[in-house]
Structure formats: C-alpha cells, structure tokens
Amino acid sequence: MTGPSAETKMQFLYALRSKGVTDKAVLNAMEEIDRGPFVRGIFAERAYEDMPLPIACGQTISQPSVVGLMTQALQVQPRDKVLEVGTGSGYQAAILSKLARRVYSVDRHARLVREARAVFEQMGLVNITAMTADGSYGLPEQAPFDRIIVTAAAEDPPGPLLAQLKIGGIMVVPVGQSDTVQTLIRVRRAEDGLHYDEIRPVRFVPLLEGLGQDV
C-alpha cells in the first residue's frame, strides 16, 4: 500500500498547523502515522482532508485537526501509560503510540477493535492493547493512568475515569449534551483535587454504556 504523496502530506501538516496544532512531537507523530489505512471504502480517497469521516458501527473517525488538538492538550510524556476510551478507527491510538510508553484502548464495538488491531499489526505498533469493553468504566485492572483521552461526549467527566487518573495526570474529554455542540475539557488531577480548563467547542458521538450489538 502506498502512502500519501509528499505534496499531500505537506498540505495535511499545513492544515493541522493552521488549526492550532503546533506541538512538534504531535506533528511528527501525525506525519509518521498514515491516516489512509484507518479510512475504508468510498471515503478512502478523502483520508488526507481535514474532515471527520464515517466508519463502521455508525461511528466516525475524527477530523485530523481535532485529533491533533486533543493529543496536544493531553501533553503525553514518553514514559506515560495512556487510556483511550473509544478506539473507533484506531487512528488516535496509533498517534498516541508514538508519544507514550503504552496505550490501552477500549471500545464497545468488537468489530472496530478487531479492525483497528489489524491496522496496528500492519503498522508494527506493538505498544497498543485494544480490547472490547464498556469504556464508561475505564479499565480498573490497568489503572492508574498518567493520561486518559475520551473520544465520545459525556454530560460530565465520568467519575470512574477520573478515579483511574494518577495524581499529576491529565484527562481530555468532550463534555456536553450529545445533540448539541460540546466543549473539549482538560482535567488535571492534583493533590488538592481536580482542575478544569476549556479548550474549544467540538462535536462527538455520545459516550454510551454497555457493549455494541455487533460481533
């Protein structure tokens, strides 16, 4: 499989920078991880445009600039253990894998996890563990985490996830009603409690409890 042309890659990175993705490590990771293999079927030719695209199970792959801004807000360090809630296409986890020591990614749709795993394998990304689970409960058996990223909107930052965040840890989560514009929130867990700051308005699918019906 051939990747994007040098010109396409340049335009892709230019679009990221123009939307505020300026962190060098994040840009390097996004240059290294080809979005192409994560987009299938009729939308494959639009993989390098800065737009969200449909994937299986009624989900979407986020637009690259939002992935970049969320990753930048997470401030991942090389020794970090990261939890991603909402594997989706696997694109976000792949980028995190270039920045963190270990990435755990959960999704309620078994099909998405299976397809993402196949792409991770194809790309040789060995530090991602993807599994089917109800992400609203996090992953208690691997907690605590240095960083948590949620790629679905909750009405409030989920309590079980906040409880799995280390002191000094950061969580990035879209918060708001599912059918309106939400706000991307960064939560820092400090000795004296939780500190919140707003990053930007976003729109994500809702964070749902339980597992998907697909097999």
C-alpha positions in Angstrom: 0.0 0.0 0.0 1.4 3.4 -1.0 1.2 6.3 1.4 0.3 9.9 0.5 2.4 11.9 -1.8 4.9 14.4 -0.4 2.6 17.2 -1.5 -0.5 15.7 0.1 1.5 15.2 3.3 2.7 18.8 3.3 -0.9 20.1 2.8 -2.1 17.8 5.6 0.5 19.1 8.0 -0.2 22.7 6.9 -3.9 22.2 7.6 -3.0 20.9 11.1 -0.7 23.9 11.9 -3.3 26.4 10.6 -5.9 25.0 13.1 -3.5 25.4 16.0 -1.6 22.1 16.2 1.8 23.4 16.9 3.5 20.9 19.2 6.4 19.4 17.3 6.2 15.9 18.8 2.5 15.7 17.9 3.1 16.9 14.4 5.9 14.4 14.0 3.6 11.6 15.2 0.8 12.7 12.8 3.3 12.8 9.9 4.5 9.3 10.8 1.1 7.7 11.1 -0.7 7.5 7.7 -4.4 8.1 8.2 -5.1 6.2 4.9 -5.3 2.6 6.4 -7.8 3.8 9.0 -10.3 5.0 6.4 -12.1 2.4 4.3 -14.3 2.1 1.3 -15.6 5.0 -0.6 -14.1 7.6 1.8 -10.6 6.3 1.4 -9.6 9.0 -1.1 -10.6 11.7 1.4 -8.3 10.3 4.1 -6.0 13.4 4.0 -8.7 16.1 4.1 -9.3 17.8 7.5 -12.7 16.4 8.0 -14.5 13.7 10.0 -15.4 10.6 8.0 -17.9 7.7 8.7 -16.5 4.3 9.7 -18.3 1.1 10.7 -20.8 0.7 13.5 -22.3 4.2 12.9 -19.1 5.8 14.3 -16.8 8.4 12.8 -13.0 9.0 12.5 -12.4 12.5 13.9 -11.0 15.2 11.7 -7.2 15.2 12.0 -7.0 18.8 13.4 -9.3 17.7 16.3 -7.2 14.6 16.9 -4.1 16.8 16.9 -5.6 19.4 19.3 -6.8 16.7 21.7 -3.4 15.0 21.6 -1.6 18.3 22.2 -3.9 19.1 25.1 -3.0 15.7 26.7 0.7 16.6 26.9 1.8 13.0 26.7 5.3 12.2 28.0 7.5 9.3 26.8 7.0 7.2 29.9 3.2 7.7 30.1 0.6 4.9 30.3 -2.4 6.2 28.4 -6.0 5.0 28.4 -8.1 5.8 25.3 -11.9 5.4 25.6 -13.4 4.9 22.2 -10.9 3.1 19.8 -13.0 3.8 16.8 -10.8 3.5 13.7 -7.7 3.2 15.8 -6.2 6.4 14.4 -6.0 8.3 17.7 -4.4 5.3 19.5 -1.8 5.0 16.7 -0.7 8.6 17.1 -0.6 8.2 20.9 1.6 5.1 20.5 4.3 7.3 19.0 4.3 9.6 22.1 3.6 7.3 25.1 5.2 4.1 26.5 1.9 2.2 26.5 -1.6 2.8 25.1 -4.7 0.9 26.3 -7.7 1.5 24.1 -11.2 0.2 24.7 -14.3 0.3 22.5 -17.8 -1.1 22.9 -17.8 -2.4 19.3 -15.9 -5.6 18.8 -15.7 -5.1 15.1 -13.9 -1.8 15.4 -11.4 -3.2 17.9 -10.7 -6.1 15.5 -10.2 -3.9 12.5 -8.0 -1.4 14.5 -5.9 -4.3 15.8 -5.3 -5.4 12.2 -4.0 -2.0 11.2 -1.8 -1.7 14.3 -0.3 -5.0 13.4 0.2 -4.0 9.8 2.0 -0.8 11.0 4.1 -2.6 13.6 2.6 -0.7 16.5 3.4 -3.1 19.4 2.7 -0.8 22.4 -1.1 -0.7 21.9 -3.5 -3.0 23.7 -7.0 -2.7 22.2 -10.0 -4.5 23.7 -13.7 -4.6 23.7 -15.1 -3.2 26.9 -17.6 -0.7 28.3 -15.3 2.4 28.3 -17.5 4.4 30.7 -16.0 2.2 33.4 -12.4 2.7 32.2 -10.0 -0.2 32.7 -9.6 -0.7 36.5 -7.3 -3.6 36.2 -4.6 -1.4 34.4 -5.2 1.8 36.5 -4.0 4.2 37.4 -3.1 6.0 34.2 -0.9 9.1 33.5 -3.2 10.2 30.7 -6.8 9.5 29.7 -8.4 10.6 26.5 -12.1 10.1 25.8 -13.3 10.3 22.2 -17.0 10.4 22.9 -19.0 13.1 24.7 -20.2 12.7 28.3 -22.6 15.0 30.1 -19.9 15.2 32.8 -16.4 13.9 33.0 -17.1 10.2 34.0 -16.4 9.5 37.7 -14.9 6.0 37.2 -12.4 7.5 34.7 -11.4 10.4 37.0 -10.8 7.8 39.7 -8.3 6.0 37.4 -6.2 9.1 36.8 -2.9 9.4 38.7 -2.2 12.4 40.8 -0.5 14.8 38.3 -2.4 13.1 35.5 -4.4 14.7 32.7 -7.7 13.7 31.1 -9.1 15.2 27.9 -12.8 14.7 27.3 -15.6 16.3 25.3 -18.4 17.4 27.7 -22.0 18.3 26.9 -25.3 17.1 25.6 -24.9 14.6 22.8 -27.1 16.5 20.3 -25.5 20.0 20.8 -22.0 21.3 20.4 -19.9 20.1 23.3 -16.8 21.6 24.9 -13.4 19.9 25.0 -12.3 19.9 28.6 -8.9 19.2 30.1 -8.9 17.9 33.6 -5.8 17.8 35.7 -5.7 15.8 38.9 -3.7 17.4 41.6 -3.1 16.7 45.3 -5.8 19.3 46.2 -8.4 18.0 43.7 -9.4 18.4 40.1 -8.7 21.4 37.9 -10.6 22.0 34.7 -10.0 24.1 31.7 -11.9 24.5 28.5 -10.1 24.1 25.2 -12.6 24.6 22.3 -16.1 23.6 21.1 -16.2 20.2 19.4 -18.8 17.7 18.3 -18.5 14.0 19.2 -20.8 10.9 19.3 -22.2 10.3 22.8 -20.4 8.1 25.3 -22.7 5.1 25.7 -22.7 2.4 28.4 -22.7 -1.3 27.6 -21.3 -3.1 24.6 -22.4 -2.8 20.9 -24.5 -5.4 19.3 -22.1 -6.2 16.5 -20.0 -9.4 16.6 
